[in-house]
Amino acid sequence: MTDPKISVVTPSFNQARFIEENIRSVLAQSYPNCEHIIIDGGSSDGTLEILKKYPHLTWISEPDRGQSHALNKGFRMATGEIIGWLNADDTYCENVFHVVANHFAKPEIMVVCGDGFDIDEYGKRLRSRISRGISTKDFIKYWWWKYEYTQPAIFFRKKVFDEIGFLDEGLHYAMDHDFFIRLSLKCTFHHIPLPLANFRLYTTSKTGQVYQKALPGSIWELHRVSKRYWGNPTQAKYYGYFFSFLGGLLFSLSKNLFFVPGSKSRMVVKRLLTKVSS
């Protein structure tokens, strides 16, 4: 039986610091039927010199309209049956492609999600990430954080694009969340209880910058995405999500204000009280 072709799509912009580790993690899979597509946004930091060292790559470097646009270009270029989405600063764990391919041997399986690790800028493992709560309802009710997923540890069949479309290029942070909600409405996420990928956290990454803010823009975007799936005010489910959101908001604020020293909520309140008293 022929191994199904896996297409790995990597968006990149000025990621020379990490891109070679990313490329090598794909090469190290020793999987016979794989392509790695890198969509670069016109880097000027030495990324192109690294890409030129690897003749097996399919890559382009040109200005784009952001990460979602770059990914969509790569997804459309992909010729594989199975798609992997690996951002330039993330990596795959060793020898996981055969495991992924074996799960897709069942034609009814459209999506698989594995576990993974958070790693720092030097590649040191910080914590394990265990996938849980991968369902439409848990994705939509993001305020309860009952889910966890490692985005690069999710693989799906290319033909899902025919069913649900591509990434929303108007989203800067939550394009993956929106895509996975749409995907979960059509397909079951099958869990592979093994670490498949490493998700990198560092202060200058998009995610790292979000963590430093009390009310990051990603939260507003995540909420905007969530509300797309609440239904409309004439439906009972809309109010179920609305009151759940209010409950989650009050719970989070009270927990952080009264029980979590140094929380971002406390920081915001402290700043407001300082302004009022001055």
HELIX and SHEET records of a PDB file:
HELIX    1   1 ALA A   16  LEU A   27  1                                  12    
HELIX    2   2 THR A   47  LEU A   51  1                                   5    
HELIX    3   3 GLN A   67  MET A   77  1                                  11    
HELIX    4   4 PHE A   97  HIS A  103  1                                   7    
HELIX    5   5 THR A  136  ILE A  140  1                                   5    
HELIX    6   6 TYR A  142  TRP A  144  5                                   3    
HELIX    7   7 GLN A  151  ALA A  153  5                                   3    
HELIX    8   8 VAL A  160  ILE A  164  1                                   5    
HELIX    9   9 MET A  175  LYS A  186  1                                  12    
HELIX   10  10 LYS A  206  TYR A  211  1                                   6    
HELIX   11  11 GLY A  217  LYS A  227  1                                  11    
HELIX   12  12 ALA A  236  PHE A  259  1                                  24    
HELIX   13  13 LYS A  264  SER A  277  1                                  14    
SHEET    1   A 7 THR A  58  SER A  61  0                                        
SHEET    2   A 7 CYS A  34  ASP A  40  1                                        
SHEET    3   A 7 ILE A   6  SER A  12  1                                        
SHEET    4   A 7 ILE A  82  TRP A  85  1                                        
SHEET    5   A 7 ILE A 154  ARG A 157 -1                                        
SHEET    6   A 7 VAL A 111  ILE A 119 -1                                        
SHEET    7   A 7 ARG A 125  ARG A 129 -1                                        
SHEET    1   B 8 THR A  58  SER A  61  0                                        
SHEET    2   B 8 CYS A  34  ASP A  40  1                                        
SHEET    3   B 8 ILE A   6  SER A  12  1                                        
SHEET    4   B 8 ILE A  82  TRP A  85  1                                        
SHEET    5   B 8 ILE A 154  ARG A 157 -1                                        
SHEET    6   B 8 VAL A 111  ILE A 119 -1                                        
SHEET    7   B 8 PHE A 189  ARG A 200  1                                        
SHEET    8   B 8 THR A  91  TYR A  92 -1                                        
END                                                                             
